[in-house]
Amino acid sequence: MEKLFKMLEEKMYAQCERMGDAIPYWTEQGRYREDYGKKDIYWWTNGFWSGILWQLYHATGKELYKETARKNEALLDQALQGFKGLHHDTGFMWLHTAVADYRLTGSEEAKVRGLHAASILAGRYNPAGRFLRAWNPDCVEEGEDCTGWVIVDSMMNIPLLYWASEILQDPRFDQIARYHADTVLSHLVRPDGSCGHIASIHPFTGELEEIFAGQGYSQTSSWSRGQAWILYGFALSYRYTKNQAYLDAAKRTAHYFISNITLTDYIPLCDFRQPETPAYLDASAGLCAACGLLEIAGHADASEARIYSQHARRIVENTAERCCNWNLEEDGIVGSCKVAYHNDQREQTDLIYADYFLTEAVLRLLGKDFLIW
């Protein structure tokens, strides 16, 4: 794992030197599109590059990582001030930027940014259905009404609320996060450990209306990155609340995930119930799940923890060997990713969040990470 970390850090440093204050998402012809994150300052992945940088700053102490991460953090002020494009993904955007900065440096300015973002997220709470609303009208197809939509991705955003509750000593944020987690558990986690992506809840009565396929293959299928979001998200909710139901949910979804990835040499399909062809993969799902498995291991007894840790290690090692680009002259590391099963924009691609979860997983395995969630 030390060798893998050396390769990872060497490539990230090379990218950092040539990218300036770019906010990357995916590459085109071996280079990040430098305008991607800046062009859409509200884009949900705009925090992951900073997350990589803060993890590496913590592990190495190299100032370039901190300096670059702070440039990205400052750029995201445009999103806080503009407000209208923000939705449920404020956790992804500011846990990895402002909150990470505050945790590592104690910056008061960063703390305020994080609390601002947490307040925006809390403002999306629907008390009738006890959920945080997903997306805004301009994020969905014409004619669709997302007022009552809840998605599994949200489980990775609510740690922002747990953090704000601790910082402010204000239980409201924690209560919203718990109520939302309970709703996700009730409506989107199936008895077999699989999960749906989108639940449509009546915004006035709170009753479940329908489950949508979202980024998966179908309503009843099993989108692998959604499985990873929910696996890791419930493990993190257990960390903050010590609610045993959340850890049980994390374990149940983890066992389902493990049983599927062992069939594909630890590189998950885009959807575990997709047709045999096309055989889309999504390495980002595996790496996110690996981090979640390591989080679960931290809350299990020694014999059980070993099982989760071993599977996480296999995911990381196989992904590094089969899916990664280590060419220092090119941007991006983890390939074989897929945004959504029915997304025809790119069949397989690299994605910045896959690189983030690779970084976190490697550092977790080496004991050099810090809690960014």
Stockholm file with secondary structure:
# STOCKHOLM 1.0

chainA/1-373         MEKLFKMLEEKMYAQCERMGDAIPYWTEQGRYREDYGKKDIYWWTNGFWSGILWQLYHATGKELYKETARKNEALLDQALQGFKGLHHDTGFMWLHTAVADYRLTGSEEAKVRGLHAASILAGRYNPAGRFLRAWNPDCVEEGEDCTGWVIVDSMMNIPLLYWASEILQDPRFDQIARYHADTVLSHLVRPDGSCGHIASIHPFTGELEEIFAGQGYSQTSSWSRGQAWILYGFALSYRYTKNQAYLDAAKRTAHYFISNITLTDYIPLCDFRQPETPAYLDASAGLCAACGLLEIAGHADASEARIYSQHARRIVENTAERCCNWNLEEDGIVGSCKVAYHNDQREQTDLIYADYFLTEAVLRLLGKDFLIW
#=GR chainA/1-373 SS CHHHHHHHHHHHHHHHHHHTTCCCCCEETTEECTTHHHHTTTCTTTTHHHHHHHHHHHHHCCHHHHHHHHHHHHHTHHHHHHCTTCCTTHHHHHIIIIIHHHHHHCCHHHHHHHHHHHHHHHTTEETTTTEECCCCGGGSCTTCCCTTEEEGGGGGTTHHHHHHHHHHTCHHHHHHHHHHHHHHHHHHBCTTSCBCSEEEECTTTCCEEEEECTTSSSTTSCBHHHHHHHHHHHHHHHHHHCCHHHHHHHHHHHHHHHHHHGGGTTCCBSBTTCCSSSCCBCHHHHHHHHHHHHHHHTTSCHHHHHHHHHHHHHHHHHHHHHTBCCCTTSCCCBCSBCSCTTCCSCSSBCCHHHHHHHHHHHHHHHTCCCCCC
#=GC SS_cons         CHHHHHHHHHHHHHHHHHHTTCCCCCEETTEECTTHHHHTTTCTTTTHHHHHHHHHHHHHCCHHHHHHHHHHHHHTHHHHHHCTTCCTTHHHHHIIIIIHHHHHHCCHHHHHHHHHHHHHHHTTEETTTTEECCCCGGGSCTTCCCTTEEEGGGGGTTHHHHHHHHHHTCHHHHHHHHHHHHHHHHHHBCTTSCBCSEEEECTTTCCEEEEECTTSSSTTSCBHHHHHHHHHHHHHHHHHHCCHHHHHHHHHHHHHHHHHHGGGTTCCBSBTTCCSSSCCBCHHHHHHHHHHHHHHHTTSCHHHHHHHHHHHHHHHHHHHHHTBCCCTTSCCCBCSBCSCTTCCSCSSBCCHHHHHHHHHHHHHHHTCCCCCC
//
